[in-house]
Amino acid sequence: MGPLSSINNATTAFSQQASVFDAIDAENPIIAWMRTIARNEVLRHMRPGSQLLELNAGTGLDAFHFAAHGIQVTATDGAAGMIVTMRSKCNDHPGASVQPILLPFNELQQLPARSYDHVFSNFGGLNCSSHLEAVLRQVHRVLRPGGTTTLVIMPRFSPWEAGTALHGNWSLASRRWKKAGTMAQVEGVPFPCYYYSVADVENGLGSEHERLSLRSLSFFVPPPHQVARYRRWPRAVRVLHWLEERTAHHWPFNHSGDHFLITMKKR
């Protein structure tokens, strides 16, 4: 499966999920926790009137949140179903400054000739790319000097997946270590997923960018697909949240987890 067909499969999968995407999100408290952390990180670097480019914006859950804070959002996604849903939300929020654009993350050169104060991608959207460095070069191009990039990326090591080796599930335990990618599936449509390190992000953006913050998401706290366990063990989960918040910003935890969140600033 080549890079173009891989991206097409991913966009087809997420298009088919568009109608149920918001419901899945609303029912999962772990997703809500992760999304709140990511949103707060982005807003730390923005002010009303700032221009935000969001990649893999989905149905606009984050885009409309930022617009409510006075941010002008260009919300891109390669999945037509997601954009259709987002445009319908624009009709329900006529005052929101959200511009949905059907555009895959590997075609940012097709954006209008403009630059942005911030670039954001949530929940491992860029892990659908087999050429992260090429995407990040385009991010560098559209980002203004002094602008920031916040990305939520799935790294090569997740303790929750690695731990399944103890139960003999070596396939799941090792899937993030495969440089050629691992097949994932959404709505019955298969597509490859690629896992990246902090160094991959920093090298992709280049030496003109400096790291402002880095933290883990779901190193100790169960990842979103473990939501049943999360609900079953409320007391244990409180302890895991306590551990997460005291370690999330420190090595080696901040390079691992189900995801990591990184913010870089263009000099």
C-alpha positions in Angstrom: 0.0 0.0 0.0 1.6 3.3 -1.2 1.5 6.6 0.7 -1.3 8.1 -1.3 -3.6 5.0 -1.1 -2.8 4.8 2.7 -4.0 8.4 3.2 -7.1 7.8 1.0 -8.0 4.7 3.1 -7.6 6.7 6.3 -9.8 9.6 5.0 -12.4 7.1 3.8 -12.4 5.4 7.3 -12.9 8.7 9.2 -15.5 9.9 6.7 -17.6 6.9 7.5 -17.2 7.6 11.3 -18.2 11.3 11.0 -21.9 10.6 11.9 -21.0 8.9 15.2 -17.7 10.7 16.0 -19.2 13.2 18.4 -21.2 10.5 20.3 -18.1 8.4 20.7 -16.2 11.4 22.0 -18.9 12.4 24.5 -19.2 9.0 26.0 -15.5 8.6 26.8 -14.2 10.5 29.9 -10.6 9.7 29.0 -10.9 11.4 25.7 -12.5 14.4 27.5 -9.5 14.5 29.9 -7.0 14.4 27.1 -8.9 17.0 25.0 -9.1 19.4 27.9 -5.3 19.2 28.4 -4.6 19.8 24.7 -7.1 22.7 24.5 -5.6 24.4 27.5 -2.1 24.1 26.1 -3.2 25.7 22.8 -5.0 28.5 24.5 -1.9 29.3 26.6 -0.3 30.6 23.5 -3.2 32.3 21.8 -5.2 35.5 22.2 -8.5 36.7 20.7 -8.0 37.4 17.0 -5.1 34.9 16.6 -5.1 32.8 13.5 -5.1 29.0 14.1 -4.6 26.3 11.5 -6.0 23.0 12.7 -5.0 19.8 10.9 -7.2 16.7 11.1 -10.0 18.9 12.6 -12.6 16.2 12.5 -16.1 17.4 13.2 -14.8 20.6 14.7 -15.0 19.8 18.4 -11.8 21.7 19.1 -12.2 24.3 16.4 -15.5 25.6 17.8 -14.1 25.6 21.3 -11.2 27.8 20.2 -13.6 30.0 18.2 -15.6 30.6 21.4 -12.4 32.1 22.8 -12.2 34.6 19.9 -9.7 32.6 17.8 -10.0 32.6 14.0 -9.8 28.9 13.0 -9.0 27.4 9.6 -10.1 23.8 10.2 -8.8 21.3 7.7 -9.4 17.6 7.3 -9.0 15.2 4.4 -12.2 13.3 5.3 -15.1 14.7 3.4 -17.6 13.3 5.9 -16.0 15.2 8.7 -16.0 18.5 6.7 -19.7 18.0 5.9 -20.5 17.6 9.6 -18.4 20.6 10.5 -20.1 22.8 7.9 -23.5 21.9 9.3 -22.2 23.0 12.7 -21.2 26.4 11.2 -24.9 26.9 10.4 -25.7 26.3 14.1 -22.9 28.7 15.2 -23.2 31.6 12.8 -20.9 33.8 14.9 -18.1 31.3 15.2 -15.0 32.1 13.1 -14.4 28.6 11.8 -13.5 28.0 8.2 -13.8 24.3 7.3 -11.6 23.3 4.3 -11.4 19.8 2.8 -7.7 19.4 2.6 -5.4 16.5 3.7 -2.4 17.4 5.9 0.0 16.4 3.1 -1.4 19.1 0.8 -0.9 22.3 2.9 0.8 24.0 -0.1 -2.8 24.4 -1.4 -3.8 26.7 1.4 -4.4 30.3 0.5 -1.3 32.4 0.6 -1.5 33.3 4.3 0.3 32.5 7.5 -0.8 31.5 11.0 0.0 32.2 14.6 -0.5 28.6 15.7 -0.8 25.1 14.1 -2.6 22.3 16.0 -3.3 18.6 15.4 -5.0 16.5 18.1 -5.3 12.8 18.9 -2.6 11.4 16.6 -4.0 12.6 13.4 -0.5 13.0 11.9 0.2 9.4 12.8 -1.7 8.6 9.6 1.3 10.0 7.6 4.2 7.9 6.5 6.2 11.0 5.9 5.8 13.2 9.0 8.9 15.3 8.1 7.4 16.4 4.8 4.2 17.5 6.6 6.1 19.4 9.3 8.1 21.2 6.6 4.8 22.6 5.3 3.8 23.5 8.9 7.1 25.5 9.2 6.3 27.3 5.9 2.8 28.5 7.0 3.8 29.4 10.6 4.7 33.0 11.4 7.9 33.8 13.2 7.2 33.6 16.9 4.3 31.2 16.2 3.7 27.9 17.9 2.8 24.4 16.9 1.0 22.0 19.3 0.8 18.4 18.3 -0.7 15.3 20.0 1.3 12.3 18.7 1.3 8.6 19.3 4.8 7.6 20.3 6.7 4.3 19.8 6.2 3.2 23.4 3.0 2.8 25.3 3.3 1.0 28.7 -0.3 -0.1 28.3 0.4 -1.9 25.0 3.8 -3.1 25.9 2.4 -4.7 29.1 0.2 -7.0 27.0 3.4 -9.0 26.3 3.0 -10.4 29.8 -0.3 -12.0 28.6 1.4 -13.4 25.4 0.0 -10.7 23.1 3.3 -9.9 21.4 1.6 -8.5 18.3 -0.1 -5.7 20.2 2.9 -5.2 22.5 5.3 -4.6 19.6 3.1 -2.9 17.0 4.4 0.6 17.7 8.0 -0.4 17.0 7.4 -1.2 13.3 8.9 1.5 11.1 6.9 0.3 8.1 3.6 1.0 10.0 0.9 -1.1 11.6 -2.5 -1.7 10.2 -5.4 0.0 12.1 -9.1 -0.1 11.4 -12.0 2.4 11.7 -15.5 1.6 10.6 -14.2 -1.6 9.0 -11.7 0.2 6.7 -8.1 -0.7 7.2 -5.2 1.8 6.9 -1.6 1.9 8.2 -0.7 3.9 11.3 2.9 5.1 12.0 4.4 5.9 15.3 6.9 8.8 16.0 9.3 9.9 18.6 9.8 13.4 20.1 13.0 13.6 18.1 11.0 12.9 14.9 8.8 16.0 15.6 11.7 18.2 16.5 13.8 17.2 13.6 10.9 17.6 11.2 10.2 21.2 12.3 13.9 22.0 12.2 16.4 24.0 14.2 14.4 27.2 13.8 11.9 25.8 16.3 12.4 25.4 20.1 10.5 23.2 22.5 8.3 25.0 24.9 6.6 22.1 26.6 6.3 18.3 26.4 4.1 15.9 28.4 2.7 12.4 28.3 -1.0 11.6 27.9 -2.0 8.2 29.3 1.3 6.8 30.6 -0.3 5.8 33.9 -4.0 6.7 33.2 -5.6 4.1 31.0 -5.8 5.0 27.3 -9.2 5.8 25.7 -9.8 2.2 24.5 -9.5 1.0 28.1 -12.5 3.1 29.2 -14.3 0.1 30.7 -11.5 -0.5 33.1 -11.4 3.3 33.8 -15.0 3.2 34.9 -14.6 -0.1 36.8 -11.7 1.1 39.0 -12.5 4.7 40.1 -10.3 4.7 43.2 -7.3 3.2 41.3 -7.9 5.8 38.5 -7.7 8.7 41.0 -4.2 7.4 42.1 -3.2 6.9 38.4 -4.2 10.5 37.6 -2.2 11.7 40.6 0.9 9.8 39.3 0.3 11.1 35.8 0.3 14.7 36.7 3.4 14.4 38.8 5.4 12.6 36.1 3.9 13.8 32.8 6.4 16.6 32.1 9.5 14.6 33.1 11.8 12.2 31.2 11.3 9.4 30.4 7.5 9.7 30.9 7.1 12.7 28.6 8.5 10.7 25.6 6.0 7.9 26.1 2.4 7.0 26.8 -0.6 6.5 24.6 0.1 10.0 23.2 2.5 12.8 24.0 1.7 16.5 23.7 4.4 18.8 22.4 4.5 22.6 21.8 7.2 24.1 19.6 7.9 27.8 18.9 9.3 29.2 15.7 12.1 31.6 16.4 
